[in-house]
Amino acid sequence: MESFISQLLELQDHDAKYIRLVAFLEHIPLELDMIQTKLKQAQVKIEIERKSFLASELERKNIDAKLKEAEEKIVKLKTQQMQVKKNEEYEAINKEISTITEQINDLEFEGLDLLDKIDKQKIALSSNEENYKNEMKSIDAEIALLKKRKISMEEDKNQEWAQVQSLEQAIDPRLLSMYRAVKSRVKKPPFVVLLKDQLCTGCHLKVSNEIVKKVHDTKNPHQCDNCSRIVFKG
Ligand SMILES: [Zn+2]
């Protein structure tokens, strides 16, 4: 292999690492955002559950108050009943008492259903709060790890960039500008590829016969006529 190809391959290797690190680093803020969103959603869910639990508690207090009021009314009516003289008045109070007693029964049923609902809400809420706390811990660890990885990736990226620059200085300027043109055209590595039989191993298309012939001249660089990558013979 010609030395200029070895030089290009080495440059490409560091370039590829640099490009990969840049992409990873660009992705880190997105990952952090995703983690925060997940946490926020869990928080909102708990808040909704807590509100509905409190609403049920309030409803239960209302029922208790209504029960108390109804029971007091019955006591009052019974006292009143003892003082009436007319039979129809006595019956009218009886009727009123039985209506209130029915209301009390309904309220008690309602109260029992509600207690059942409150129990379930309490269990769900506390288990979700527990999960949230655990999730918070693991998310904190995840965030700390990401931040640590970011620092070490930044260092690696700077090292790779320094390597790229120093390798570029040793390459013939015309060859380097060809390499850079390929890089800006195909964006992702590889930029320098093996020509296998008649196939460019970059775009996996057949190159022209002319390129197949030309590639035997190892003194000069040649490019795939489909993707423009620099091709070499193995
Ligand atoms: Zn190609």
py3Dmol code that shows the C-alpha trace and the ligand (Angstrom):
import py3Dmol

protein = """\
ATOM      1  CA  MET A   1       0.000   0.000   0.000  1.00  0.00           C
ATOM      2  CA  GLU A   2       1.291   3.404  -0.919  1.00  0.00           C
ATOM      3  CA  SER A   3       2.340   5.532   2.003  1.00  0.00           C
ATOM      4  CA  PHE A   4      -0.105   8.309   1.094  1.00  0.00           C
ATOM      5  CA  ILE A   5      -2.974   5.807   1.431  1.00  0.00           C
ATOM      6  CA  SER A   6      -1.658   4.723   4.853  1.00  0.00           C
ATOM      7  CA  GLN A   7      -1.521   8.376   5.845  1.00  0.00           C
ATOM      8  CA  LEU A   8      -5.083   8.930   4.663  1.00  0.00           C
ATOM      9  CA  LEU A   9      -6.307   5.808   6.450  1.00  0.00           C
ATOM     10  CA  GLU A  10      -4.730   6.932   9.676  1.00  0.00           C
ATOM     11  CA  LEU A  11      -6.247  10.384   9.280  1.00  0.00           C
ATOM     12  CA  GLN A  12      -9.603   8.823   8.490  1.00  0.00           C
ATOM     13  CA  ASP A  13      -9.397   6.670  11.601  1.00  0.00           C
ATOM     14  CA  HIS A  14      -8.968   9.712  13.861  1.00  0.00           C
ATOM     15  CA  ASP A  15     -11.491  11.711  11.859  1.00  0.00           C
ATOM     16  CA  ALA A  16     -14.058   8.938  12.318  1.00  0.00           C
ATOM     17  CA  LYS A  17     -13.429   8.836  16.053  1.00  0.00           C
ATOM     18  CA  TYR A  18     -13.709  12.619  16.233  1.00  0.00           C
ATOM     19  CA  ILE A  19     -16.982  12.638  14.257  1.00  0.00           C
ATOM     20  CA  ARG A  20     -18.430   9.873  16.437  1.00  0.00           C
ATOM     21  CA  LEU A  21     -17.519  11.736  19.628  1.00  0.00           C
ATOM     22  CA  VAL A  22     -19.058  14.963  18.328  1.00  0.00           C
ATOM     23  CA  ALA A  23     -22.281  13.082  17.559  1.00  0.00           C
ATOM     24  CA  PHE A  24     -22.320  11.467  21.016  1.00  0.00           C
ATOM     25  CA  LEU A  25     -21.722  14.816  22.680  1.00  0.00           C
ATOM     26  CA  GLU A  26     -24.494  16.449  20.669  1.00  0.00           C
ATOM     27  CA  HIS A  27     -26.811  13.716  21.813  1.00  0.00           C
ATOM     28  CA  ILE A  28     -26.127  14.148  25.547  1.00  0.00           C
ATOM     29  CA  PRO A  29     -28.339  17.246  26.075  1.00  0.00           C
ATOM     30  CA  LEU A  30     -31.184  15.411  24.315  1.00  0.00           C
ATOM     31  CA  GLU A  31     -30.733  12.438  26.621  1.00  0.00           C
ATOM     32  CA  LEU A  32     -30.778  14.754  29.635  1.00  0.00           C
ATOM     33  CA  ASP A  33     -33.960  16.397  28.331  1.00  0.00           C
ATOM     34  CA  MET A  34     -35.588  13.015  27.865  1.00  0.00           C
ATOM     35  CA  ILE A  35     -34.713  12.015  31.425  1.00  0.00           C
ATOM     36  CA  GLN A  36     -36.113  15.282  32.806  1.00  0.00           C
ATOM     37  CA  THR A  37     -39.312  14.887  30.782  1.00  0.00           C
ATOM     38  CA  LYS A  38     -39.773  11.347  32.094  1.00  0.00           C
ATOM     39  CA  LEU A  39     -39.336  12.618  35.639  1.00  0.00           C
ATOM     40  CA  LYS A  40     -41.731  15.509  35.077  1.00  0.00           C
ATOM     41  CA  GLN A  41     -44.386  13.131  33.722  1.00  0.00           C
ATOM     42  CA  ALA A  42     -44.077  10.881  36.783  1.00  0.00           C
ATOM     43  CA  GLN A  43     -44.361  13.973  39.001  1.00  0.00           C
ATOM     44  CA  VAL A  44     -47.515  15.168  37.208  1.00  0.00           C
ATOM     45  CA  LYS A  45     -49.080  11.702  37.521  1.00  0.00           C
ATOM     46  CA  ILE A  46     -48.457  11.661  41.276  1.00  0.00           C
ATOM     47  CA  GLU A  47     -49.861  15.168  41.620  1.00  0.00           C
ATOM     48  CA  ILE A  48     -53.080  14.130  39.848  1.00  0.00           C
ATOM     49  CA  GLU A  49     -53.367  11.042  42.076  1.00  0.00           C
ATOM     50  CA  ARG A  50     -52.777  13.106  45.201  1.00  0.00           C
ATOM     51  CA  LYS A  51     -55.465  15.615  44.199  1.00  0.00           C
ATOM     52  CA  SER A  52     -58.009  12.895  43.573  1.00  0.00           C
ATOM     53  CA  PHE A  53     -57.126  11.256  46.910  1.00  0.00           C
ATOM     54  CA  LEU A  54     -57.650  14.573  48.707  1.00  0.00           C
ATOM     55  CA  ALA A  55     -60.953  15.080  46.889  1.00  0.00           C
ATOM     56  CA  SER A  56     -62.135  11.676  48.128  1.00  0.00           C
ATOM     57  CA  GLU A  57     -61.090  12.572  51.676  1.00  0.00           C
ATOM     58  CA  LEU A  58     -63.080  15.779  51.437  1.00  0.00           C
ATOM     59  CA  GLU A  59     -66.088  13.887  50.138  1.00  0.00           C
ATOM     60  CA  ARG A  60     -65.798  11.497  53.086  1.00  0.00           C
ATOM     61  CA  LYS A  61     -65.779  14.430  55.532  1.00  0.00           C
ATOM     62  CA  ASN A  62     -68.897  15.808  53.852  1.00  0.00           C
ATOM     63  CA  ILE A  63     -70.664  12.482  54.238  1.00  0.00           C
ATOM     64  CA  ASP A  64     -69.641  12.320  57.927  1.00  0.00           C
ATOM     65  CA  ALA A  65     -70.997  15.818  58.468  1.00  0.00           C
ATOM     66  CA  LYS A  66     -74.277  14.966  56.734  1.00  0.00           C
ATOM     67  CA  LEU A  67     -74.574  11.777  58.832  1.00  0.00           C
ATOM     68  CA  LYS A  68     -73.991  13.701  62.022  1.00  0.00           C
ATOM     69  CA  GLU A  69     -76.552  16.286  61.026  1.00  0.00           C
ATOM     70  CA  ALA A  70     -79.145  13.610  60.157  1.00  0.00           C
ATOM     71  CA  GLU A  71     -78.574  11.740  63.421  1.00  0.00           C
ATOM     72  CA  GLU A  72     -78.956  14.941  65.424  1.00  0.00           C
ATOM     73  CA  LYS A  73     -82.159  15.699  63.576  1.00  0.00           C
ATOM     74  CA  ILE A  74     -83.574  12.288  64.507  1.00  0.00           C
ATOM     75  CA  VAL A  75     -82.739  12.868  68.178  1.00  0.00           C
ATOM     76  CA  LYS A  76     -84.469  16.236  67.999  1.00  0.00           C
ATOM     77  CA  LEU A  77     -87.515  14.771  66.251  1.00  0.00           C
ATOM     78  CA  LYS A  78     -87.791  11.995  68.835  1.00  0.00           C
ATOM     79  CA  THR A  79     -87.761  14.556  71.630  1.00  0.00           C
ATOM     80  CA  GLN A  80     -90.346  16.577  69.766  1.00  0.00           C
ATOM     81  CA  GLN A  81     -92.428  13.445  69.242  1.00  0.00           C
ATOM     82  CA  MET A  82     -92.660  12.829  72.979  1.00  0.00           C
ATOM     83  CA  GLN A  83     -94.282  16.200  73.420  1.00  0.00           C
ATOM     84  CA  VAL A  84     -96.962  16.011  70.699  1.00  0.00           C
ATOM     85  CA  LYS A  85    -100.508  15.222  71.652  1.00  0.00           C
ATOM     86  CA  LYS A  86    -102.236  14.603  68.361  1.00  0.00           C
ATOM     87  CA  ASN A  87    -101.898  11.227  66.692  1.00  0.00           C
ATOM     88  CA  GLU A  88    -101.446  12.669  63.189  1.00  0.00           C
ATOM     89  CA  GLU A  89     -98.625  14.891  64.430  1.00  0.00           C
ATOM     90  CA  TYR A  90     -96.984  11.832  65.979  1.00  0.00           C
ATOM     91  CA  GLU A  91     -97.335   9.951  62.645  1.00  0.00           C
ATOM     92  CA  ALA A  92     -96.013  12.888  60.649  1.00  0.00           C
ATOM     93  CA  ILE A  93     -92.871  12.918  62.798  1.00  0.00           C
ATOM     94  CA  ASN A  94     -92.558   9.147  62.409  1.00  0.00           C
ATOM     95  CA  LYS A  95     -92.663   9.564  58.646  1.00  0.00           C
ATOM     96  CA  GLU A  96     -90.018  12.255  58.785  1.00  0.00           C
ATOM     97  CA  ILE A  97     -87.812  10.047  60.972  1.00  0.00           C
ATOM     98  CA  SER A  98     -88.113   7.141  58.563  1.00  0.00           C
ATOM     99  CA  THR A  99     -87.207   9.365  55.571  1.00  0.00           C
ATOM    100  CA  ILE A 100     -84.118  10.579  57.413  1.00  0.00           C
ATOM    101  CA  THR A 101     -83.243   7.001  58.425  1.00  0.00           C
ATOM    102  CA  GLU A 102     -83.334   6.006  54.748  1.00  0.00           C
ATOM    103  CA  GLN A 103     -81.073   8.921  53.927  1.00  0.00           C
ATOM    104  CA  ILE A 104     -78.688   7.772  56.677  1.00  0.00           C
ATOM    105  CA  ASN A 105     -78.603   4.261  55.186  1.00  0.00           C
ATOM    106  CA  ASP A 106     -77.791   5.640  51.744  1.00  0.00           C
ATOM    107  CA  LEU A 107     -75.085   7.873  53.185  1.00  0.00           C
ATOM    108  CA  GLU A 108     -73.568   4.957  55.082  1.00  0.00           C
ATOM    109  CA  PHE A 109     -73.409   2.861  51.903  1.00  0.00           C
ATOM    110  CA  GLU A 110     -71.893   5.767  50.055  1.00  0.00           C
ATOM    111  CA  GLY A 111     -69.399   6.198  52.882  1.00  0.00           C
ATOM    112  CA  LEU A 112     -68.368   2.528  52.746  1.00  0.00           C
ATOM    113  CA  ASP A 113     -67.794   2.653  48.984  1.00  0.00           C
ATOM    114  CA  LEU A 114     -65.802   5.785  49.447  1.00  0.00           C
ATOM    115  CA  LEU A 115     -63.648   4.245  52.189  1.00  0.00           C
ATOM    116  CA  ASP A 116     -62.857   1.368  49.871  1.00  0.00           C
ATOM    117  CA  LYS A 117     -61.931   3.833  47.115  1.00  0.00           C
ATOM    118  CA  ILE A 118     -59.775   5.859  49.533  1.00  0.00           C
ATOM    119  CA  ASP A 119     -57.907   2.716  50.651  1.00  0.00           C
ATOM    120  CA  LYS A 120     -57.102   1.820  47.065  1.00  0.00           C
ATOM    121  CA  GLN A 121     -56.072   5.394  46.245  1.00  0.00           C
ATOM    122  CA  LYS A 122     -53.818   5.482  49.307  1.00  0.00           C
ATOM    123  CA  ILE A 123     -52.047   2.239  48.330  1.00  0.00           C
ATOM    124  CA  ALA A 124     -51.602   3.341  44.696  1.00  0.00           C
ATOM    125  CA  LEU A 125     -50.345   6.763  45.737  1.00  0.00           C
ATOM    126  CA  SER A 126     -47.809   5.489  48.241  1.00  0.00           C
ATOM    127  CA  SER A 127     -46.518   2.842  45.837  1.00  0.00           C
ATOM    128  CA  ASN A 128     -46.179   5.438  43.082  1.00  0.00           C
ATOM    129  CA  GLU A 129     -44.427   7.828  45.455  1.00  0.00           C
ATOM    130  CA  GLU A 130     -42.047   5.034  46.409  1.00  0.00           C
ATOM    131  CA  ASN A 131     -41.386   4.223  42.747  1.00  0.00           C
ATOM    132  CA  TYR A 132     -40.833   7.887  42.048  1.00  0.00           C
ATOM    133  CA  LYS A 133     -38.280   8.152  44.850  1.00  0.00           C
ATOM    134  CA  ASN A 134     -36.415   5.124  43.505  1.00  0.00           C
ATOM    135  CA  GLU A 135     -36.632   6.474  39.984  1.00  0.00           C
ATOM    136  CA  MET A 136     -35.256   9.798  41.205  1.00  0.00           C
ATOM    137  CA  LYS A 137     -32.256   8.011  42.701  1.00  0.00           C
ATOM    138  CA  SER A 138     -31.541   6.048  39.539  1.00  0.00           C
ATOM    139  CA  ILE A 139     -32.074   9.144  37.401  1.00  0.00           C
ATOM    140  CA  ASP A 140     -29.673  11.139  39.560  1.00  0.00           C
ATOM    141  CA  ALA A 141     -27.093   8.385  39.064  1.00  0.00           C
ATOM    142  CA  GLU A 142     -27.823   8.345  35.331  1.00  0.00           C
ATOM    143  CA  ILE A 143     -27.393  12.121  35.096  1.00  0.00           C
ATOM    144  CA  ALA A 144     -24.136  12.008  37.079  1.00  0.00           C
ATOM    145  CA  LEU A 145     -22.829   9.258  34.788  1.00  0.00           C
ATOM    146  CA  LEU A 146     -23.793  11.182  31.668  1.00  0.00           C
ATOM    147  CA  LYS A 147     -22.036  14.294  32.955  1.00  0.00           C
ATOM    148  CA  LYS A 148     -18.930  12.282  33.748  1.00  0.00           C
ATOM    149  CA  ARG A 149     -19.012  10.653  30.328  1.00  0.00           C
ATOM    150  CA  LYS A 150     -19.406  14.076  28.767  1.00  0.00           C
ATOM    151  CA  ILE A 151     -16.217  15.320  30.412  1.00  0.00           C
ATOM    152  CA  SER A 152     -14.194  12.308  29.327  1.00  0.00           C
ATOM    153  CA  MET A 153     -15.654  12.462  25.805  1.00  0.00           C
ATOM    154  CA  GLU A 154     -14.744  16.142  25.549  1.00  0.00           C
ATOM    155  CA  GLU A 155     -11.159  15.223  26.430  1.00  0.00           C
ATOM    156  CA  ASP A 156     -11.102  12.389  23.885  1.00  0.00           C
ATOM    157  CA  LYS A 157     -12.615  14.651  21.269  1.00  0.00           C
ATOM    158  CA  ASN A 158      -9.930  17.290  21.808  1.00  0.00           C
ATOM    159  CA  GLN A 159      -7.222  14.638  21.587  1.00  0.00           C
ATOM    160  CA  GLU A 160      -8.646  13.254  18.358  1.00  0.00           C
ATOM    161  CA  TRP A 161      -8.902  16.753  16.918  1.00  0.00           C
ATOM    162  CA  ALA A 162      -5.254  17.417  17.789  1.00  0.00           C
ATOM    163  CA  GLN A 163      -4.309  14.138  16.064  1.00  0.00           C
ATOM    164  CA  VAL A 164      -6.350  15.048  12.988  1.00  0.00           C
ATOM    165  CA  GLN A 165      -4.632  18.404  12.742  1.00  0.00           C
ATOM    166  CA  SER A 166      -1.150  17.019  13.155  1.00  0.00           C
ATOM    167  CA  LEU A 167      -1.777  14.236  10.595  1.00  0.00           C
ATOM    168  CA  GLU A 168      -3.239  16.736   8.147  1.00  0.00           C
ATOM    169  CA  GLN A 169      -0.045  18.784   8.287  1.00  0.00           C
ATOM    170  CA  ALA A 170       1.990  15.823   7.081  1.00  0.00           C
ATOM    171  CA  ILE A 171      -0.239  15.180   4.055  1.00  0.00           C
ATOM    172  CA  ASP A 172       0.328  16.645   0.610  1.00  0.00           C
ATOM    173  CA  PRO A 173      -1.975  19.712   0.359  1.00  0.00           C
ATOM    174  CA  ARG A 174      -3.566  18.620  -2.945  1.00  0.00           C
ATOM    175  CA  LEU A 175      -4.320  15.185  -1.544  1.00  0.00           C
ATOM    176  CA  LEU A 176      -5.655  16.746   1.632  1.00  0.00           C
ATOM    177  CA  SER A 177      -7.977  19.032  -0.271  1.00  0.00           C
ATOM    178  CA  MET A 178      -9.277  16.008  -2.232  1.00  0.00           C
ATOM    179  CA  TYR A 179      -9.851  14.178   1.048  1.00  0.00           C
ATOM    180  CA  ARG A 180     -11.642  17.181   2.540  1.00  0.00           C
ATOM    181  CA  ALA A 181     -13.857  17.529  -0.516  1.00  0.00           C
ATOM    182  CA  VAL A 182     -14.856  13.851  -0.186  1.00  0.00           C
ATOM    183  CA  LYS A 183     -15.487  14.364   3.511  1.00  0.00           C
ATOM    184  CA  SER A 184     -17.766  17.329   2.944  1.00  0.00           C
ATOM    185  CA  ARG A 185     -19.633  15.431   0.221  1.00  0.00           C
ATOM    186  CA  VAL A 186     -20.237  12.073   1.911  1.00  0.00           C
ATOM    187  CA  LYS A 187     -20.398  13.486   5.477  1.00  0.00           C
ATOM    188  CA  LYS A 188     -19.953  10.139   7.254  1.00  0.00           C
ATOM    189  CA  PRO A 189     -16.807   7.998   7.202  1.00  0.00           C
ATOM    190  CA  PRO A 190     -15.336   6.058   5.459  1.00  0.00           C
ATOM    191  CA  PHE A 191     -13.882   8.533   2.986  1.00  0.00           C
ATOM    192  CA  VAL A 192     -11.029   6.311   1.799  1.00  0.00           C
ATOM    193  CA  VAL A 193     -12.060   2.795   0.821  1.00  0.00           C
ATOM    194  CA  LEU A 194     -10.823  -0.426  -0.655  1.00  0.00           C
ATOM    195  CA  LEU A 195     -11.738  -1.275  -4.224  1.00  0.00           C
ATOM    196  CA  LYS A 196     -12.770  -4.902  -4.106  1.00  0.00           C
ATOM    197  CA  ASP A 197     -12.803  -6.390  -7.601  1.00  0.00           C
ATOM    198  CA  GLN A 198     -14.819  -3.669  -9.271  1.00  0.00           C
ATOM    199  CA  LEU A 199     -16.841  -2.671  -6.218  1.00  0.00           C
ATOM    200  CA  CYS A 200     -16.326   0.504  -4.202  1.00  0.00           C
ATOM    201  CA  THR A 201     -16.640  -0.661  -0.594  1.00  0.00           C
ATOM    202  CA  GLY A 202     -17.955   2.790   0.378  1.00  0.00           C
ATOM    203  CA  CYS A 203     -21.069   3.026  -1.805  1.00  0.00           C
ATOM    204  CA  HIS A 204     -21.102  -0.663  -2.818  1.00  0.00           C
ATOM    205  CA  LEU A 205     -21.535   0.229  -6.474  1.00  0.00           C
ATOM    206  CA  LYS A 206     -19.416  -0.843  -9.421  1.00  0.00           C
ATOM    207  CA  VAL A 207     -16.852   1.681 -10.527  1.00  0.00           C
ATOM    208  CA  SER A 208     -16.134   2.231 -14.223  1.00  0.00           C
ATOM    209  CA  ASN A 209     -13.544   0.151 -16.085  1.00  0.00           C
ATOM    210  CA  GLU A 210     -11.476   3.283 -16.366  1.00  0.00           C
ATOM    211  CA  ILE A 211     -11.166   3.545 -12.566  1.00  0.00           C
ATOM    212  CA  VAL A 212     -10.370  -0.170 -12.295  1.00  0.00           C
ATOM    213  CA  LYS A 213      -7.503   0.400 -14.732  1.00  0.00           C
ATOM    214  CA  LYS A 214      -6.381   3.656 -13.163  1.00  0.00           C
ATOM    215  CA  VAL A 215      -6.258   2.261  -9.627  1.00  0.00           C
ATOM    216  CA  HIS A 216      -3.208   0.173 -10.635  1.00  0.00           C
ATOM    217  CA  ASP A 217      -1.328   3.420 -10.813  1.00  0.00           C
ATOM    218  CA  THR A 218      -0.601   3.613  -7.113  1.00  0.00           C
ATOM    219  CA  LYS A 219       1.386   6.824  -7.336  1.00  0.00           C
ATOM    220  CA  ASN A 220      -1.760   8.924  -7.605  1.00  0.00           C
ATOM    221  CA  PRO A 221      -5.055   8.999  -5.740  1.00  0.00           C
ATOM    222  CA  HIS A 222      -8.230   7.878  -7.523  1.00  0.00           C
ATOM    223  CA  GLN A 223     -11.871   8.369  -6.745  1.00  0.00           C
ATOM    224  CA  CYS A 224     -14.991   6.260  -7.089  1.00  0.00           C
ATOM    225  CA  ASP A 225     -16.994   7.715  -9.966  1.00  0.00           C
ATOM    226  CA  ASN A 226     -20.256   7.151  -8.076  1.00  0.00           C
ATOM    227  CA  CYS A 227     -19.619   8.503  -4.584  1.00  0.00           C
ATOM    228  CA  SER A 228     -16.255  10.233  -5.095  1.00  0.00           C
ATOM    229  CA  ARG A 229     -14.593   8.389  -2.189  1.00  0.00           C
ATOM    230  CA  ILE A 230     -10.871   7.852  -2.591  1.00  0.00           C
ATOM    231  CA  VAL A 231     -10.380   4.230  -3.616  1.00  0.00           C
ATOM    232  CA  PHE A 232      -7.305   2.035  -3.362  1.00  0.00           C
ATOM    233  CA  LYS A 233      -6.383  -1.500  -4.234  1.00  0.00           C
ATOM    234  CA  GLY A 234      -5.786  -3.935  -1.412  1.00  0.00           C
TER     235      GLY A 234
END
"""
ligand_1 = """\
1
ZN
Zn -18.233 4.673 -4.219
"""
view = py3Dmol.view(width=600, height=400)
view.addModel(protein, "pdb")
view.setStyle({"model": 0}, {"cartoon": {"style": "trace"}})
view.addModel(ligand_1, "xyz")
view.setStyle({"model": 1}, {"stick": {}})
view.zoomTo()
view.show()
